Amino acid sequence: MFFCITSSMTILLRFYHQNAIAMLKLKLLSLLILLLFACKKEKPAGDNEPEVMSDCGDITSNTGFPSVVPGWEVALFETGQKYYWSWRPYFLNEMVGFIFESNGHVFKTIDGGNSWKQVLHTNQAAPNSMFFVNEENGFLCAQNLTGCPNNCEGKMTIYRTKDGGEIWQKIVHDKEGSILDIYFSDTLNGIGTVLIPSQGYRQGVVRTSNGGHSWEVEPLPTLDGLTTFQMQMVDSVNGFFAGADGILYRTEDGGATFDSLQTPLEQIYNVSFFDAVHGLASDFNKTYRTADGGNTWELVCKRSSTLLHLSGPNEVLSIQVAHKCVDYDVLMHDAGFFVSNDGGATWKESELAQNFGIARHHFPSPNIGFGMYGSKLVKFKKQ
């Protein structure tokens, strides 16, 4: 079986009234929206959860988009594209990268985001996930929209490039399934998280050993009901998969087997690991850290994080949000860039514009990252 998915708002809305897969995606999207705009309820009296550093420090009044975050330089680039929230970045290094979105557009930059050229446009499929093995060889997953011999529901296309993303060729088309994310250790061997239509849209893990031409579903009963918002392979063998009910799945053999690790979170909506040992995970209201590969967790912040990145074992870059409810209207009250050099024990803050959030981001290296704010590209560079 072959699989691919789009996680964009445009595609979710387009298919919501047409098929069951879109309804499930809309539920996932709703949870992501809650991550940005959910209201944090007061805890009941008698809750003895330990206090954590004044709730990570008070978020001060918003003053605008920052050019400098403690220890980081932040730059904003206009891409010249339409204002969609479905844009996603993928960069090979500080200069070469791509942005793509669910209306079938893929653009490339070779000067760090100052200029862009279109390298792919298709009305038949919606690009959603990308991975490059090296500077020349890359893969792009897209969900089919039109052009299928039969019904496009739950069908996908995989594109392959061998020239750094200048030309993309279909290697798989009109195959059942929806991949949420992909990782390749080389041009042949890859792993992904998948939504399987023929199995009641159950989620699981798939692997390929022939460059994405075919995929095999891993027989992992412990992954039944997997609700994956993120998958992170830190190298070719070690990886982490966010599951339902606060469970984090860990592999140490490239996805052949998994361990099930229970975190203190009710649901994991953001996970970031620097290596196979040091990591962070958050839900709507809290962020925890681990220093032993997910076996034990320590509360470091009573806020959610829309961006969570480890540039070192204990060096954290995050966007943390606080919420207030007014007459049942859910509003984002404050958001701030926060950095920590001690794994979250203490935090330094820079203000940012109200209602600002980066839900889609990619760090090609620990010290360089890119995010999307609508159609604008945000660059992070550690100083």
N, C-alpha and C positions, 0 to 999 in steps of 0.2 A: 504494500500500500504506500501511497505517497500522500504527503500532507503539507498544507500551508494555511496561514490565517492572516487576516487583517485585524488590527486592534483599533482602528480609527473610528471616530465618531461618525464621519460621513457614511461609511459602509454600514455601520450598525443601524443607523436610521434608515438607510435605503432598503435594507432587507428585513426590517423589523416586522412589517406586515406581510411578508412574503414567505418566510420559512422559519423553522424552529431554531436553526443555528443562529440566526440573527437575534432571536429573542434571548438566547443564552448570552450572546456577546453583549447585549444591551444591559443585562444584569451585571456583567463584569465592568462595563463602563460606568454604571451607576455607582459601584463601589469605589472606582477611581475618582469619580467626582466628589464622593463623600470625603475622600482623603483630602481634597482641597478645601471643601466647604462644610465639612461636618461640624456639628456643635458639640463641644465637650461638656458633658453633664457634670454637675457637682457630685462628689463622692458622698455616700451616706455616712452619717456619724458612726464612729466606732471602727472605721477602716483604719487598720494599723499599719498600712503600707509605709515603709520608711521614706522620709523626706529626701529630696535630691537637690542640693545646691540651689536653693531658692527657685525651684522650677526652671533651672537652666539660666537664670538671670531674666530680669524683666525686659520685655520687648518694648522699645521706646517708640515715639511717634514716627510715622513714615515720612521721609523727606524726598524720595526719588530713587532712581536706579543708581546703585553705587558703582564707581569706577575702581575702587580699591576695597577689598575685603581683607581683614588681617592676614597677612602672609600670602594673599592671592591678588592677582590683577584680573579684573573682569571687564570685558569689552563687548559691545553690542553692535551687530552688523545687520544692515538691511540686505535682504536677499532679492528684493524686487518681485517677490511672488505674491499670489493672492493670500489673503489673511485667513488661512485654515488652521485650526488647532490640531489637525492630524499630521502636520509635518514632523518628521523624525530625522535625527542626525546620525551619521555613521562616518567616523574619520579614521584614516590609516595612520596619520601623524598630525603634527601641528598645521601643516599646509594643505594636505590632500584629503579631501573628504566628500561626502555626499549628503544631500537632503532628499527625502522622498515622502510622498503622501498618497492618500487613498484614491485620488482622482487619476492615478496612473502616471504621475510625473516623477522623474528622477533627474536631479541636477548634480553637477560635479564642480568642485573648486580645486584649483592647484595653488592658490595664493592665500590660503587661510580664511576664505570667506569674503574677500574683497570683490571677487567677480565669480560668475557662475555661467555654466553652459548646460543645456539640456542634453542628456545622453540616452534617455529613454522616455517615450510617451506611448502609453497604450490605453485604449478605451475598453479593452476586454478584461483587464485584470488590475487589481489594486495592490501595489507593493506595500509590504508591511514589515519585513525583517531582512537584514543584510548581514553578511559576514565575509571577511576577506582572510584567506589563509596567509597571503603575503601581498606584496604590492601589485602583483599581476592577476592573481587568481581569486575570484570572489563569487559569491552566491547571493541571489535575491529571490525571496519568496513572495508570492502574490496570490490573492484569492480571485478566482474567476468571477467575472461579472456577466459577460456575454460571450458568444462564439462557441459554446459547447455543442456537440452533436445532439445531446439530450438536455437535461436540466443542469444548470450550473451550480445548483445548491450543494454546498459542501465540497466543491471541487477547487483545485489549485493548479498553479503554474510555478515552475522553478526556472529561473534564468541563471546562466553561467557566463562569466567573463574571463578571458585569458589575457587581456591587454589593459588591465587597470581600470576597467569600467567604461572604456570608450564604446565598446560594442557588447551588447548583451544578447545571447542566443538562448532560445528555449531548449531545455533538456528534458523537461517533463511538462505535460499539458493534459488538462481534463482528467486528473486523477482524484480519487476520493480522499478527503481529509483536510485538516487545517492545522498547520504547525504554528505554535505560538512564538517560538524562538529557536534559533539554530546556533550551533558551534561546530567548527571543523578543526581537527587537530592537524590534518594535512588535506590534500586535494581529494582524497578518497574517503576518509573516515570522519563521520559527523554524528552529532546527537541533537535531538530537539525535543521540545514538549509539544504535545499534540492533542487535538480534539477529534474524536473518532465518531463520525455520523452513524456508521453502521452498528455501533455499540451504544446507541442511545446518547451520543455526544459525551461519552466518558472521556476523561482526560488521562493521559499517560505519557510515556517516554518512548521515542523511536530512535533507531540508529541506522546509519547507512555505511556500507563498506565499498560502494562503487561510485562515489562522487555525487550522490544525491539522485541517481537514476531510479533506485528503489530503496524503500525503507521498511524495516521490520519493527513491529510493536514489541517492546520488551514485556515478557510475561511476569509482571510485577504486581501480584495481588495486593501488596501493601500500599500501592498507589491508587487503589480504587477511590474515586471521589476527589482526586487531586484537583485543587483549585489553584492553578499556577499563575501568579502575577509576575513572577520573575524567575529566571534561571540564570545562574552564573557559574560558568566553568572557569576556575582560576588558572588552570593549566590543562594539559591533555588528559589527566586522570582524576583530578580533584574538582568537585563541583557541588553546588548547593541549589536546591529546588524548593521554592516556597509552596507549601501545601495547605490544605484546609485545617481549621481548628488549631492554628498556631503550630503546626508540625512543619519542621524543616527536614527535607530529605537530603542526605549526604552520600555522595559516591566517592570512592577512592580508587576506582578501577575503570574510569571512563564511562560509567553507566551500566556496566555489567551487573553490579549489585548495588543496593542502597541500604543505608541505615536510616531509621526513623528517629528523629530527635524532637522532643517536646520542648517548645519555648514557653516563656511566661505569657506570651501574647495570645489574645483571643483569635486573632487573624493576622497573618503577615501580609503587609501591603508594600513593603520596601525592604530589600536586603542588599547588603554590600559587604564583600569580603576582600581584604587585601591579599591574603594568601589562604592556605588551607587551615589556618589556626585563628587569625584575627578577623572578626566580622561584627556587623551591626544589623539589627532588624528592628522595624517599627510597625505600629498599627496606627489607628486614628489618633491615639492619645499618648503613646509612650514609645520610647526608643531604648533598646537594650544592646549591650555589647557582650561578646564572648572572646575569650583568649585561649580557648582550648578546642576550637573546631566545632562549637555548638553544643558541647556536652553540658556546660553550665553558662548561666547568663546573669548579668548585673544591670540593674536599672540605672541609666545615665541621664535621662531626660523625660519629663512628663509632658511631652508635646509630640505631635506627628511630624514627619519630615517628608517633604515632597522631593527633595534631592538629598541623597545620602551617599557619600563617597569617602573611602579611606585612601589617602595618599601614602600612608605608612602604617605600621602596626598600630600606632596610637594617634595618628594625625587624621582628623576628621574635617571634612567640609560638608555643610548641610544647609538646607533652607528649612527652618522650623516655623510652624504656624500655630497661632493661638486663635481661639474662636469665642464668639459671644452670640447669644440668642436674644432677639428682640421681637416680642409678640409672635413667636414661632417662626419668624423669618431667620433662615440660616445665613449668617454673614461672616466673611473672613474679616476679623478685626485687625490683626497684625500679622506680619510675616517678616522674618529677618534672616540674613546670612549669619550663620554661626560657625566658628571654627574651634577646634580643640586640639591641643598637642599632648594631652594626657589621657586619651581614650574616652573623653567625655566627663572626666571628673570636674573640670572647669571649662568655661566657654568664653569666647570673645565674640562680640556682635558687631555687625554693620547693618544699618537700616536699609530697607528697600521699599519700592513703591507698593502701595496698598493693592490687594488682590493680585499680586504678582506670584506666579508659581511656575516651576519648571518640572513637568511630569515626565518628559522624554529627554533623556540625555545619554551621552556616550563618552567615555574616557578612553582614548587609545593608549594612554600611558598614565601612571599614577599622578603625574604633575601637569597633565594637559587634558582638558575636557571641553565638551560642547553640549549645549542644551538648546531647546527651541522655546521661544516665547511667542506663540502664534507663528507667524512666518519669519520672525526675526531670529538670527543666530546669536547665541550667547557663548562667549569663549571664556574659559577659566584657565589661568596659567599661574602656577605656584611660583612665588618669588624666592 
